[in-house]
């Protein structure tokens, strides 16, 4: 069984030949090895802005496709506990693990398990291994695990927040494991903050097993005008958490993200700032934290008038000097210590109507995914160049699974692929920008090709290739794009 290939405007599109067992409406590429590509399928969409899966139910399937995109095997997943909640599915070294939680009603705990998939046979032939256990309070719905692996894939960590003692203040509990599930270290850290005040914004695991949390405090619990960001560091070598404030005097930081620069032994932070509040953006904030010296360096760069003039038809604030609804998605490290930042405009509107037939109110959600902004930032925080990917994706009650974009990072270029519109079939566009800021947009599939991409499920599989789940003539399939 071979796949069909089409050469379109310098991009080669390869459509998989899937069989009748390749069902379910939503799909995600979860990894690859020498055998081929591993695909997750579900009846429910995944969050397209969140790395951890957190599936709504466990009625999923996992498939292996060979390098020719032909199906090798399909596995309908049946967990030992049918009421379990799948937390994530991750490749660790060369092994694929499914993480799930199970409620122990006897001792009121939420237990985290990992079960290993036999990649050659396509089956779970080993017993699940219990990794952690936390007190579970169904009333407050506490007990959510966060799972993160290191960049080299040799370790992973679990983290959760839960009440510590009778005062109900939160504690952060962490475990760091090797990829074979051997525990490296564990620590429980009490905090001085209550649930809902201490927020987790980002969470990274270094290749040396150090954990980095980007936290913020919502002291007002209403306006979020001052987020009070902190870098919080946990290490097997330290009995207590190390907190490093990240703030900029007289400015409001919002949507801050971080990335580990393993090569230069530093953490980098990026986000937008405002002169008014924490919901609009007047410019870019960047910072670096040296792991060795533990010193932080901060920079701000305001949006220039010429750049802001590109948004005269969009809603802005403060007389057109601040953008709204733009949120940072990716920090791409440059070889010279600079950054490439990728942000997107997205928001949700809702409407409630009375259904006279069923005699009940129903709420409909409309998802808006608009322009993508690219900023190339020098190590000193100055902007080299900006680019705007123009799009206007609007959809109703689909969890925005066909909206947004997929990204592929090459040596000196970055490619984006996306649906031009959201309907049964769409034109598919590819936007390429070089490291000098030179860009080009091409239509790589026409509406008559009956394609609709699922950008949230895509994965880069080579320096110049990306594998994207799609609907082909309204049926689930996969599309490989080579640049």
Residue pairs with C-beta under 8 A, 6 or more apart in sequence:
1 17
1 68
1 70
1 71
2 17
2 68
2 70
3 14
3 15
3 16
3 17
3 68
3 69
3 70
3 480
4 14
4 15
4 17
5 12
5 13
5 14
6 12
6 13
6 14
6 15
7 13
8 444
8 445
9 442
9 443
9 444
10 442
10 483
11 430
11 442
11 444
11 481
11 482
11 483
12 481
12 482
13 444
13 445
13 479
13 480
13 481
14 69
14 479
14 480
14 481
14 482
15 69
15 472
15 477
15 478
15 479
15 480
16 65
16 69
16 70
16 477
16 478
16 479
16 480
17 69
17 70
17 71
18 65
18 71
18 476
18 477
18 478
19 71
21 71
21 74
22 41
22 63
22 71
22 74
22 476
22 477
23 41
23 61
23 476
24 41
24 42
24 43
24 60
24 61
24 476
25 42
25 43
25 476
26 41
26 42
26 43
26 44
26 45
26 46
26 401
26 454
26 457
26 469
27 39
27 40
27 41
27 42
27 454
27 457
27 469
27 476
27 478
28 39
28 40
28 42
28 46
28 53
28 454
28 456
28 457
28 459
28 469
29 37
29 38
29 39
29 40
29 457
29 458
29 459
29 461
29 467
29 468
29 469
29 478
30 38
30 39
30 40
30 62
30 89
30 90
30 91
30 96
30 459
31 37
31 38
31 90
31 91
31 96
31 459
32 38
32 459
32 461
33 94
33 119
35 64
35 66
35 72
35 119
35 120
36 64
36 65
36 66
36 67
36 72
37 64
37 65
37 67
37 69
37 461
37 467
37 478
38 62
38 63
38 64
38 91
38 96
38 119
39 62
39 63
39 64
39 65
39 469
39 478
40 53
40 60
40 61
40 62
40 89
40 457
41 60
41 61
41 62
41 63
41 476
42 55
42 56
42 57
42 59
42 60
42 61
43 57
43 59
44 55
44 56
44 57
45 398
45 399
45 401
45 456
46 53
46 55
46 401
46 456
46 457
47 54
47 399
47 456
48 399
48 400
48 401
48 403
48 404
48 455
48 456
49 327
49 329
49 346
49 404
52 87
52 88
52 146
52 147
52 148
53 86
53 87
53 88
53 89
54 85
54 86
54 87
54 88
55 85
55 86
57 86
58 77
58 79
58 82
58 84
58 85
58 86
58 100
59 77
60 77
60 86
61 74
61 75
61 76
61 77
62 74
62 75
62 77
62 89
62 117
62 122
63 71
63 72
63 73
63 74
63 75
64 71
64 72
64 73
64 119
64 122
65 71
65 72
65 478
66 72
69 478
69 480
72 122
73 121
73 122
74 122
75 117
75 122
75 123
75 124
77 98
77 124
79 86
79 98
79 100
79 115
80 128
81 100
81 102
83 102
83 103
84 100
84 101
84 102
84 113
85 100
85 101
86 98
86 99
86 100
87 99
87 100
87 101
87 112
87 145
87 147
88 98
88 99
88 147
89 96
89 97
89 98
89 99
90 96
90 97
90 99
90 147
90 149
90 156
91 97
91 153
92 149
92 153
92 154
92 156
92 179
93 153
93 154
93 179
93 180
95 116
95 117
95 119
95 179
95 180
96 116
96 117
96 119
97 114
97 115
97 116
97 117
97 181
98 114
98 115
98 117
98 124
99 112
99 113
99 114
99 131
99 145
99 147
100 112
100 113
100 115
100 128
101 110
101 111
101 112
101 113
101 143
101 145
102 110
102 111
102 113
103 109
103 110
103 111
103 136
103 138
104 110
104 111
104 133
104 136
108 135
108 136
108 137
109 133
109 134
109 135
109 136
110 133
110 134
110 135
110 136
110 143
110 145
111 130
111 132
111 133
112 130
112 131
112 132
112 133
112 134
112 145
112 158
113 128
113 129
113 130
113 131
114 128
114 129
114 131
114 181
115 124
115 126
115 127
115 128
115 129
116 124
116 126
117 123
117 124
118 124
118 125
118 126
129 181
131 158
131 175
131 177
131 181
132 145
132 158
132 160
132 173
132 175
134 143
134 145
134 160
134 162
134 173
135 142
135 143
135 162
135 163
136 142
136 143
137 143
137 163
140 195
142 161
142 162
142 163
142 195
143 160
143 162
144 160
144 161
145 158
145 159
145 160
146 158
146 159
146 160
146 200
146 203
147 156
147 157
147 158
147 159
148 156
148 157
148 159
148 203
148 204
148 205
149 155
149 156
149 157
149 205
150 156
150 205
150 206
150 207
150 209
151 207
151 260
151 262
152 207
153 179
154 178
154 179
154 207
155 176
155 177
155 178
155 179
155 184
155 205
155 207
155 209
156 176
156 177
156 179
156 205
157 174
157 175
157 176
157 177
157 205
157 211
158 174
158 175
158 177
159 172
159 173
159 174
159 175
159 200
159 203
159 211
159 213
160 172
160 173
161 170
161 171
161 172
161 173
161 195
161 198
161 200
162 170
162 171
162 173
163 169
163 170
163 171
163 195
164 170
164 171
164 188
164 190
164 191
165 190
168 194
168 195
169 190
169 191
169 192
169 193
169 194
170 191
170 193
170 194
170 195
170 198
171 188
171 189
171 190
171 191
172 188
172 189
172 191
172 213
172 232
172 234
172 241
173 186
173 187
173 188
173 189
174 186
174 187
174 188
174 189
174 211
174 234
175 183
175 185
175 186
176 183
176 184
176 185
176 186
176 205
176 209
176 211
176 236
177 183
177 184
178 184
184 209
184 236
185 209
185 236
187 234
187 236
187 239
189 234
189 240
189 241
191 198
191 241
193 217
196 218
196 221
197 217
197 218
197 219
197 221
198 215
198 217
199 215
199 216
199 217
199 218
200 213
200 214
200 215
201 214
201 215
201 216
201 229
201 256
201 257
202 213
202 214
202 256
202 257
202 258
203 211
203 212
203 213
203 214
204 211
204 212
204 258
204 259
204 260
204 267
205 211
205 212
206 212
206 260
206 262
207 262
209 235
209 236
210 233
210 234
210 235
210 291
211 233
211 234
211 235
212 231
212 232
212 233
212 258
212 260
212 267
213 231
213 232
213 233
213 234
214 229
214 230
214 231
214 232
214 246
214 256
214 257
214 258
214 269
215 229
215 230
215 232
216 227
216 228
216 229
216 230
216 256
217 227
217 228
217 230
218 224
218 227
219 226
219 228
220 226
223 277
223 278
224 278
224 279
225 252
225 277
225 278
226 252
226 278
227 252
227 253
227 254
227 256
227 278
228 245
228 247
229 245
229 246
229 247
229 253
229 256
230 243
230 244
230 245
230 246
231 243
231 244
231 246
231 258
231 267
231 269
231 289
231 296
232 241
232 242
232 243
232 244
233 241
233 242
233 243
233 244
234 241
234 242
235 242
242 294
244 289
244 294
244 296
246 253
246 256
246 269
246 287
246 296
246 298
247 253
248 273
248 285
248 298
248 300
250 275
251 273
251 274
251 275
251 285
251 300
252 273
252 274
252 275
252 276
252 277
252 278
253 271
253 272
253 273
253 278
253 285
254 271
254 272
254 273
254 274
254 278
254 279
254 280
254 281
255 271
255 272
255 281
255 327
255 328
256 269
256 270
256 271
256 285
256 328
257 269
257 270
257 271
257 328
257 331
258 267
258 268
258 269
258 270
258 331
259 267
259 268
259 270
259 331
259 333
260 267
261 267
261 268
261 288
261 333
261 337
263 333
264 337
265 290
265 291
265 292
266 288
266 289
266 290
266 291
267 288
267 289
267 291
268 286
268 287
268 288
268 289
268 331
268 333
268 339
269 285
269 286
269 287
269 288
269 289
270 284
270 285
270 286
270 287
270 328
270 331
270 339
270 341
270 377
271 284
271 285
271 328
272 281
272 282
272 283
272 284
272 285
272 326
272 328
272 343
273 281
273 282
273 283
273 284
273 285
273 300
274 280
274 281
274 282
274 322
275 282
275 318
275 322
276 282
276 317
276 318
276 322
279 324
280 317
280 318
280 322
280 323
280 324
281 303
281 322
281 323
281 324
281 326
282 302
282 303
282 318
282 321
282 322
283 300
283 301
283 302
283 303
284 300
284 301
284 303
284 341
284 375
284 377
284 381
284 383
285 298
285 299
285 300
286 298
286 299
286 300
286 301
286 339
286 377
286 381
287 296
287 297
287 298
287 299
288 296
288 297
289 295
289 296
290 296
299 380
299 381
299 382
300 381
301 377
301 381
301 382
301 383
303 321
303 323
304 383
307 386
308 316
308 320
308 321
308 323
310 388
311 320
311 323
312 320
314 323
314 370
315 324
315 325
316 322
316 323
316 324
317 324
323 345
325 345
325 346
325 347
325 370
326 343
326 344
326 345
326 373
327 343
327 344
327 345
327 346
328 341
328 342
328 343
329 342
329 343
329 344
330 340
330 341
330 342
330 407
331 339
331 340
331 341
332 339
332 340
332 341
332 342
332 409
332 414
333 339
334 340
334 376
334 435
336 378
336 379
337 379
338 376
338 377
338 378
338 379
338 384
339 375
339 376
339 377
340 374
340 375
340 376
340 377
340 414
341 373
341 374
341 375
341 377
342 372
342 373
342 374
342 407
343 372
343 373
343 375
344 369
344 370
344 371
344 372
344 373
344 404
344 405
345 368
345 369
345 370
345 371
345 372
345 373
346 367
346 368
346 369
346 370
346 400
346 403
346 404
347 368
348 365
348 366
348 367
348 368
349 365
349 366
349 368
350 363
350 364
350 365
350 366
351 363
351 364
351 366
352 361
352 362
352 363
352 364
353 361
353 362
353 364
354 360
354 361
354 362
355 361
355 362
364 396
364 397
365 396
365 397
366 394
366 395
366 396
367 393
367 394
367 395
367 396
367 398
367 399
367 400
367 403
368 393
368 394
369 391
369 393
369 394
369 400
369 403
369 404
370 391
370 392
370 393
371 388
371 389
371 390
371 391
372 388
372 389
372 391
372 405
372 416
372 431
373 386
373 387
373 388
373 389
374 386
374 387
374 388
374 389
374 414
374 433
375 383
375 385
375 386
376 383
376 384
376 385
376 386
376 435
376 437
377 383
377 384
378 384
384 437
385 436
385 437
386 437
387 433
387 437
387 439
389 405
389 416
389 418
389 431
389 441
391 405
391 418
391 420
391 429
392 421
393 400
393 402
393 403
393 404
393 418
393 419
393 421
393 422
394 422
395 402
395 403
395 422
398 422
401 454
401 456
402 419
402 422
402 426
402 452
402 453
402 454
402 455
403 419
403 422
403 455
404 418
404 455
404 456
405 416
405 417
405 418
405 455
406 416
406 417
406 418
406 453
406 455
406 458
406 466
406 468
407 414
407 415
407 416
407 460
408 414
408 415
408 416
408 417
408 460
408 464
408 465
408 466
408 481
408 483
409 460
410 463
410 464
410 483
411 463
412 434
412 435
413 432
413 433
413 434
413 435
413 483
414 432
414 433
415 430
415 431
415 432
415 466
415 483
416 430
416 431
416 432
417 428
417 429
417 430
417 431
417 444
417 453
417 455
417 458
417 466
417 468
417 481
418 428
418 429
418 431
418 453
418 455
419 426
419 427
419 428
419 429
419 452
419 453
419 455
420 426
420 427
420 428
420 429
420 443
421 427
422 452
423 452
424 450
424 452
424 471
424 474
425 447
425 448
425 449
425 450
425 451
425 452
426 447
426 451
426 452
426 453
427 443
427 445
427 446
427 447
428 443
428 444
428 445
428 449
428 451
428 453
429 441
429 442
429 443
429 444
430 441
430 442
430 444
430 481
430 483
431 439
431 440
431 441
432 439
432 440
432 441
432 442
432 483
433 439
444 481
445 451
450 472
450 473
450 474
451 470
451 471
451 472
451 479
452 470
452 471
453 468
453 469
453 470
453 479
454 468
454 469
454 470
454 471
455 468
457 468
457 469
458 466
458 467
458 468
458 469
459 466
459 467
460 466
461 467
461 480
462 482
464 482
464 483
465 480
465 481
465 482
465 483
466 480
466 481
467 478
467 479
467 480
468 478
468 479
468 480
468 481
469 476
469 477
469 478
469 479
470 476
470 477
470 478
470 479
471 477
472 479
